[in-house]
Amino acid sequence: MSTNTVYLITGAARGIGRGLTKAYLSRPNHTVIAAVRDVGTAKAKELLALPNAQGSKIILVKIESTSETDPKDVAASLGTEHGIVKIDVIIANSGIANYYGPIISTPVAELREHLQVNTIGPIILFQAMLPLLRASPGPKFIVVSSIIGSIASLKELPVPASAYGVSKAAVNYLVRKIHFEHPEVVAFPIHPGLVQTDMGNEGAVKFGFEGAPVTVADSVAAITSKIDSADREVSGTFVSYDGTNPPW
């Protein structure tokens, strides 16, 4: 049975997710449940080689964001196969940004897919893992969102990302709803910055920049700091990596 601080991170194979996994494994007595779409890929297997601090370990699991069964299967197997009886922090990081363009030309299929992955996926995860979260003395549920999901900022951020933006606005609502419906859980979305990942750099170019300005290391350091200090006063707010709270 694990007495470590236990984190579950989705989208752990690359980008921010990989950075978060590496950061938490560098802390003593931490267990990181690293969720990836396919545990057999080279990127996923590379996670197993990340350095661990004393008493820390990684558990690699399959959670595909559109699956309604993967999170339930993982929740059931954690206790029987790994002795995990609680999860202290869930970071729903997995997401897509596969289409850029104005709303008039955005395919309905893209809207559906972005909502399925970026909005519904984290809620399926929360529903499956809530019993394990409740077993923690201080459970936290965080969704990596984006300021592009801020409805109030549409005028200042007229970026051509309707499918991505609406999916983040919708998940922001649902995470804030969790805050009110589950007072035992600290829950909030966080804007990680425009980060130098494959997704972030592609988006930056689409938005007219040369590349994303925020390094993965800086974003991860900020995110982990915000999560460490988060309490019920932070819960239910829209948090940003740089200390500002974006408007809803």
HELIX and SHEET records of a PDB file:
HELIX    1   1 GLY A   15  LEU A   25  1                                  11    
HELIX    2   2 ALA A   42  LEU A   47  1                                   6    
HELIX    3   3 ASP A   70  HIS A   82  1                                  13    
HELIX    4   4 ILE A  103  SER A  105  5                                   3    
HELIX    5   5 VAL A  108  HIS A  114  1                                   7    
HELIX    6   6 LEU A  115  ILE A  120  3                                   6    
HELIX    7   7 GLY A  121  ARG A  134  1                                  14    
HELIX    8   8 ILE A  147  GLY A  149  5                                   3    
HELIX    9   9 ILE A  151  SER A  153  5                                   3    
HELIX   10  10 SER A  162  GLU A  181  1                                  20    
HELIX   11  11 ASP A  198  LYS A  206  1                                   9    
HELIX   12  12 VAL A  216  SER A  229  1                                  14    
SHEET    1   A 7 LYS A  57  LYS A  62  0                                        
SHEET    2   A 7 HIS A  30  VAL A  36  1                                        
SHEET    3   A 7 THR A   5  THR A  10  1                                        
SHEET    4   A 7 VAL A  89  ALA A  92  1                                        
SHEET    5   A 7 LYS A 140  VAL A 144  1                                        
SHEET    6   A 7 VAL A 186  HIS A 191  1                                        
SHEET    7   A 7 VAL A 239  SER A 240  1                                        
END                                                                             
